């Protein structure tokens, strides 16, 4: 996963956790606007989420943040 996407995903996770608590879930779609304006980046996130890590559609934001930070 490219650094810019990782940083954005970490920020989204932190915002969701701050707003809704440690138990909040999200999908990789949370990292994008409601329109598909960058299909390559969306597929990169989907590949990381689905193919690489075999995650469920919704996962705890805290878990995703931890996984992303471990890759730094």
LOGU-189915 format. One record per atom (N, C-alpha, C): residue in one letter; z, y, x. Coordinates in steps of 0.05 Angstrom, whole numbers, padded with zeros to 5 digits, always signed. Each point is the difference from the previous one (the first is absolute). Last residue first. Layout:
# residues N
aZYX/...
END
This chain:
# residues 72
x+00180+00009+00092/x-00004+00024+00018/x+00004-00008+00029/x+00013-00057-00079/x-00027-00001+00013/x-00004+00023+00019/x+00078-00010-00057/x+00000-00021+00021/x-00026-00002+00016/x+00008+00059-00075/x+00015+00010+00023/x+00001-00021+00023/x-00038-00026-00082/x-00017+00020+00013/x+00013+00011+00025/x+00049-00060-00055/x-00023-00014+00013/x-00017+00020+00015/x+00071+00035-00050/x+00010-00014+00022/x-00023-00015+00015/x-00021+00044-00081/x+00007+00019+00021/x+00009-00014+00026/x-00014-00053-00076/x-00025+00009+00011/x+00005+00020+00023/x+00075-00030-00048/x-00012-00021+00016/x-00026+00008+00013/x+00042+00060-00060/x+00016-00003+00025/x-00011-00022+00018/x-00038+00014-00086/x-00008+00020+00019/x+00015-00002+00026/x-00019-00084-00064/x+00020+00020+00003/x-00010+00020+00022/x-00074-00050-00057/x+00020-00008+00020/x+00020+00023+00001/x-00090-00040-00063/x+00021+00019+00004/x+00021-00011+00019/x-00076-00052-00008/x-00011+00026-00008/x+00020+00022+00003/x+00017-00080+00065/x-00005+00002-00029/x-00011+00027-00007/x-00017-00040+00099/x+00021+00012-00017/x-00008-00001-00029/x-00039-00031+00093/x+00002-00016-00025/x+00023+00010-00018/x-00038+00032+00089/x+00029-00005-00005/x+00005-00016-00025/x-00091+00021+00033/x+00016-00003+00024/x+00029-00009-00007/x-00063+00016-00072/x-00010-00021+00019/x+00019-00005+00023/x+00023+00068-00066/x-00006-00025-00013/x-00007-00022+00020/x+00024+00090+00029/x+00020-00008-00020/x-00005-00029-00009/x-00060+00042+00062/x+00027-00002+00012/x+00019-00012-00020/x-00085+00019-00033/x-00001-00023+00019/x+00027-00004+00013/x-00010+00075-00056/x+00000-00025-00016/x+00000-00024+00019/x-00008+00085+00038/x+00027-00004-00010/x+00001-00026-00015/x-00084+00024+00030/x+00017-00005+00023/x+00029-00005-00009/x-00063+00026-00064/x-00004-00028+00008/x+00017-00007+00024/x+00000+00090-00027/x+00012-00017-00021/x-00002-00030+00007/x-00045+00061+00054/x+00029+00002+00005/x+00015-00017-00020/x-00093+00007-00011/x+00006-00015+00025/x+00030+00000+00006/x-00034+00051-00075/x+00001-00029-00005/x+00006-00016+00026/x+00016+00099-00038/x-00003-00011+00027/x+00001-00030-00002/x+00008+00054-00078/x-00016+00019+00017/x-00003-00010+00028/x+00033-00030-00101/x-00007-00015+00024/x-00019+00018+00017/x+00082+00030-00070/x-00029-00005+00002/x-00006-00013+00027/x+00088+00028-00025/x-00009-00016-00023/x-00030-00004+00000/x+00053+00013+00093/x-00003+00016-00024/x-00010-00019-00022/x+00056-00046+00080/x-00025+00014-00006/x+00001+00016-00025/x+00068-00061+00035/x-00007+00015+00024/x-00025+00017-00004/x+00036-00063-00064/x+00018+00024+00001/x-00007+00018+00024/x-00039-00088-00017/x-00014+00022-00013/x+00016+00026+00001/x+00033-00085+00031/x-00015+00016+00020/x-00016+00023-00013/x+00088-00029-00050/x-00023-00015+00009/x-00015+00017+00021/x+00110-00006-00033/x-00025+00014+00000/x-00022-00019+00007/x+00116+00012-00030/x-00023-00015+00009/x-00025+00018+00000/x+00115+00015+00008/x-00026+00007-00012/x-00023-00017+00012/x+00099+00002+00022/x-00012-00022-00015/x-00028+00006-00011/x+00059+00063+00048/x-00009-00021+00018/x-00015-00023-00015/x+00001+00101-00043/x+00019-00019+00011/x-00013-00023+00015/x-00041+00082-00043/x+00007-00022-00019/x+00020-00020+00011/x-00033+00081+00048/x-00001+00008-00029/x+00012-00022-00018/x-00008-00014+00095/x+00017+00024-00005/x+00002+00007-00029/x-00060-00068+00025/x+00027-00009+00003/x+00020+00023-00005/x-00092+00020+00000/x+00007-00017-00023/x+00029-00009+00001/x-00034+00048+00074/x+00001+00017-00024/x+00009-00016-00024/x-00017-00048+00079/x+00025+00016+00003/x+00003+00019-00024/x-00080-00051+00005/x+00024-00017-00004/x+00025+00016+00001/x-00078+00045+00021/x+00000-00006-00029/x+00024-00018-00006/x-00015+00020+00091/x+00009+00024-00015/x+00001-00005-00030/x-00035-00068+00054/x+00028+00003+00006/x+00011+00024-00016/x-00092-00013-00003/x+00014-00021-00015/x+00030+00002+00004/x-00055+00057+00051/x-00001+00008-00028/x+00015-00020-00017/x-00011-00020+00091/x+00018+00023-00003/x+00001+00009-00030/x-00060-00069+00023/x+00027-00009+00003/x+00020+00022-00005/x-00091+00021+00002/x+00007-00014-00025/x+00028-00010+00002/x-00034+00041+00077/x+00002+00020-00022/x+00008-00013-00027/x-00016-00056+00078/x+00025+00016+00001/x+00003+00019-00023/x-00058-00091-00012/x-00001+00024+00016/x+00025+00017-00003/x-00006-00107-00008/x+00000+00023-00017/x+00000+00025+00018/
END
